[in-house]
């Protein structure tokens, strides 16, 4: 999807903003039954501010920013720019949440970023083309992700991952619905014979790429550190390479080396928390 959602004949069905709006509307609608139950367990009205930030920064804004960016930049550059997420997470933790990090964590985050850059540069099909506005859109999206996961980790730990996901997405249901109508998406659905194919793809994307993925990601945040959760973005280019292998693409020695660097960076960034959990486990057994 480079300029919208396409049908089998290659004709444009939905524009990038329409895809983003539909994705958010469908995902939030799918989770409404859980959101209604979760709303009854709201512990403080102040938490609504945090839920709103999680909904807008964790899902709403990035859905439009990425669909806009991917109309121009290459997947290789997008993968590289995604490494800004853990970097922004470190900065936000230091500035707003009094998070103290060890030298291992700083070095691990840096090493992971270097690994991403090397992985992209050694990719046979990877180029770094893209204009500035589309590049800034991805960077802004990664900042949004960092804000969202930091708030979940430090402000919403007393809620389950399902509660965080369903409540935050329910708060963007109305804005998503309004944008869908403002973009005249209903006209596309009514008049384009390929709209059903496009909608099917968006429903799958909304279900697995937004609803389910967000629940799993929020669970990771609750069970670990914000830095660990953000480090998941380092794995995206690696997964892309292994998917490519299934379609007959080859992998080079340089790419394998780059993946080891990324994995080492993730290990170092999370080594203090791993050791702390092991110490707690040992103390509990005494």
C-alpha positions in Angstrom: 0.0 0.0 0.0 1.9 3.0 -1.3 -0.9 5.4 -2.3 -4.0 3.8 -0.8 -5.8 0.5 -0.6 -5.8 -1.2 -4.0 -8.0 -3.8 -5.5 -7.0 -6.8 -7.7 -7.1 -4.6 -10.8 -4.8 -2.0 -9.3 -7.4 0.7 -9.1 -7.3 3.0 -6.2 -10.1 2.3 -3.7 -9.4 4.2 -0.5 -7.0 7.1 0.0 -4.4 6.9 2.7 -6.4 9.1 5.2 -9.5 7.0 4.5 -7.6 3.8 5.3 -6.3 5.3 8.6 -9.8 6.5 9.6 -11.5 3.2 8.7 -8.8 1.2 10.5 -9.3 3.2 13.7 -13.1 3.1 13.5 -13.3 -0.6 12.9 -10.7 -1.5 15.6 -12.4 0.7 18.2 -15.8 -0.8 17.2 -14.6 -4.3 17.6 -13.5 -3.6 21.2 -16.6 -1.7 22.3 -18.1 -4.6 24.2 -14.9 -4.8 26.3 -14.7 -1.0 26.6 -18.2 -0.8 28.1 -17.2 -3.3 30.8 -13.9 -1.6 31.4 -15.5 1.9 31.8 -17.4 0.6 34.8 -14.1 -0.2 36.5 -12.6 3.3 35.9 -10.7 4.1 39.1 -10.2 7.9 38.6 -11.5 10.5 36.2 -8.0 11.8 36.0 -7.1 8.6 34.3 -9.2 9.7 31.3 -6.5 12.2 30.4 -4.0 9.3 30.2 -6.3 7.0 28.3 -7.0 9.8 25.8 -3.2 10.3 25.3 -2.8 6.5 24.8 -5.6 6.4 22.3 -4.5 9.4 20.3 -0.7 8.9 20.5 -0.6 5.1 20.5 -3.1 4.5 17.7 -5.0 7.4 16.2 -2.2 9.8 15.1 0.2 7.1 14.0 -2.4 5.4 11.8 -2.6 8.6 9.7 1.1 9.5 9.9 2.2 6.1 8.7 -0.3 5.8 5.9 0.7 9.3 4.7 4.5 8.5 5.0 4.2 5.2 3.2 2.9 6.9 0.1 6.5 8.2 -0.5 9.2 6.6 1.7 10.6 3.1 1.2 10.1 0.3 3.6 13.8 0.2 4.4 13.8 3.8 5.5 10.6 3.3 7.5 12.2 0.4 9.3 15.3 2.5 10.1 13.2 5.5 11.4 11.2 3.1 13.7 14.4 2.8 15.8 13.6 6.3 17.1 10.9 4.8 19.4 13.3 3.5 22.1 15.4 6.6 21.8 12.4 8.8 22.4 11.3 6.4 25.2 14.7 7.0 27.0 14.4 10.8 26.6 10.8 10.9 27.9 11.7 8.6 30.8 14.5 10.9 31.8 12.6 14.2 31.4 9.1 13.4 32.7 9.2 10.1 34.7 12.4 10.3 36.6 13.5 7.0 35.0 17.1 6.1 35.7 18.9 4.1 33.1 22.2 2.2 33.4 25.1 2.5 31.0 24.1 -0.9 29.6 20.7 0.4 28.6 22.1 3.5 26.9 24.7 1.5 25.0 22.1 -1.2 24.1 19.7 1.3 22.7 22.5 2.9 20.6 23.8 -0.5 19.5 20.3 -1.5 18.4 20.0 1.6 16.4 23.3 1.0 14.7 22.2 -2.5 13.9 19.0 -1.2 12.2 21.0 1.2 10.1 23.5 -1.6 9.0 20.6 -4.0 8.3 18.9 -1.5 6.0 22.1 -0.5 4.2 23.1 -4.1 3.6 19.7 -5.0 2.2 19.8 -5.7 -1.5 16.5 -4.0 -2.2 16.6 -1.4 0.4 16.9 2.3 -0.5 16.6 5.4 1.6 14.5 7.6 -0.7 11.7 9.8 0.6 11.0 13.5 1.0 11.4 15.4 4.3 7.7 15.7 5.2 7.1 11.9 4.9 10.3 11.2 6.9 9.1 13.6 9.6 5.7 11.9 9.7 7.4 8.6 10.7 9.6 10.3 13.3 6.5 12.0 14.8 4.7 8.7 14.8 7.6 7.1 16.8 7.4 10.0 19.3 3.7 9.3 19.7 4.4 5.6 20.3 7.0 6.5 23.0 4.5 8.9 24.7 1.8 6.2 24.7 3.9 3.4 26.1 5.5 5.6 28.7 2.1 6.7 30.0 0.9 3.0 30.1 4.1 2.0 32.0 4.1 4.8 34.5 0.5 6.0 34.8 -1.8 3.1 34.0 -0.2 0.1 35.5 -3.2 -0.4 37.7 -5.3 -1.4 34.7 -5.1 -4.6 32.6 -3.9 -4.5 29.0 -7.4 -5.2 27.8 -8.8 -2.3 29.9 -6.1 0.1 28.6 -6.6 -1.0 25.0 -10.4 -1.0 24.9 -10.9 2.3 26.9 -8.2 4.2 24.9 -9.6 3.0 21.6 -13.2 3.8 22.6 -12.1 7.4 23.1 -11.2 7.7 19.5 -14.3 6.1 18.1 -16.2 9.4 17.6 -13.3 11.3 16.0 -12.7 8.3 13.7 -16.4 8.2 12.7 -16.4 12.0 12.0 -13.3 11.8 9.8 -14.7 8.8 7.9 -17.7 10.9 6.9 -15.7 14.1 6.3 -13.6 12.2 3.9 -16.8 11.0 2.1 -15.7 7.4 2.6 -19.3 6.2 2.4 -19.4 7.4 -1.2 -16.4 5.2 -2.1 -18.1 2.2 -0.4 -21.3 2.8 -2.3 -19.9 3.6 -5.7 -16.6 1.6 -6.1 -17.2 -2.1 -7.0 -13.9 -3.1 -5.5 -14.8 -1.5 -2.1 -15.6 -4.8 -0.5 -12.1 -6.1 -1.3 -10.6 -3.0 0.2 -12.8 -3.1 3.3 -12.0 -6.8 3.9 -8.3 -6.0 3.9 -8.8 -3.0 6.3 -10.9 -5.2 8.7 -8.1 -7.7 8.9 -5.6 -4.9 9.4 -7.8 -3.3 12.1 -8.4 -6.7 13.9 -4.9 -8.1 13.9 -2.7 -5.0 13.2 -4.4 -2.7 15.6 -6.8 -4.4 18.1 -4.9 -7.7 18.8 -1.4 -6.2 18.3 -2.2 -3.3 20.7 -3.4 -5.7 23.4 -0.3 -7.8 23.1 2.0 -4.8 23.1 0.3 -3.3 26.1 0.7 -6.6 27.9 4.4 -6.4 27.1 4.6 -2.9 28.6 2.9 -4.0 31.8 5.1 -7.0 32.3 8.4 -5.3 31.5 10.0 -1.9 31.2 9.0 0.8 28.7 12.4 0.5 27.1 12.0 -3.2 26.6 8.6 -2.7 25.0 9.9 0.0 22.7 12.8 -2.3 21.7 10.3 -4.5 19.9 10.5 -2.1 17.0 14.1 -3.3 16.5 12.8 -6.7 15.6 10.5 -5.5 12.8 13.2 -5.4 10.0 14.4 -8.8 11.1 10.9 -10.3 10.8 10.6 -8.7 7.4 13.7 -10.4 6.2 12.5 -13.9 7.4 9.2 -13.2 5.7 11.1 -12.4 2.5 12.9 -15.8 2.8 9.6 -17.5 2.6 9.1 -15.8 -0.8 12.5 -16.9 -2.2 14.6 -13.9 -1.2 18.2 -14.5 -0.1 19.9 -13.3 3.0 23.5 -12.1 3.1 26.2 -12.5 5.8 26.2 -8.8 6.4 22.5 -9.0 7.2 23.0 -11.8 9.6 25.7 -9.9 11.3 23.5 -6.8 11.6 20.7 -8.9 13.1 23.1 -10.2 15.8 24.0 -6.6 16.6 20.4 -5.7 17.0 19.7 -8.7 19.3 22.8 -7.8 21.3 21.5 -4.3 21.7 18.1 -5.5 22.9 19.8 -7.8 25.4 22.1 -5.1 26.8 19.2 -2.6 27.0 17.2 -5.0 29.1 20.0 -6.7 31.0 19.4 -4.7 34.3 15.8 -5.7 34.4 16.6 -9.3 33.6 19.1 -9.5 36.4 16.8 -7.8 38.8 14.0 -10.3 38.1 16.5 -13.1 38.6 17.6 -11.7 41.9 14.0 -11.4 43.1 13.3 -14.9 42.0 16.4 -16.2 43.9 15.4 -14.2 47.0 11.9 -15.6 46.9 13.3 -19.2 46.9 15.4 -18.6 50.0 
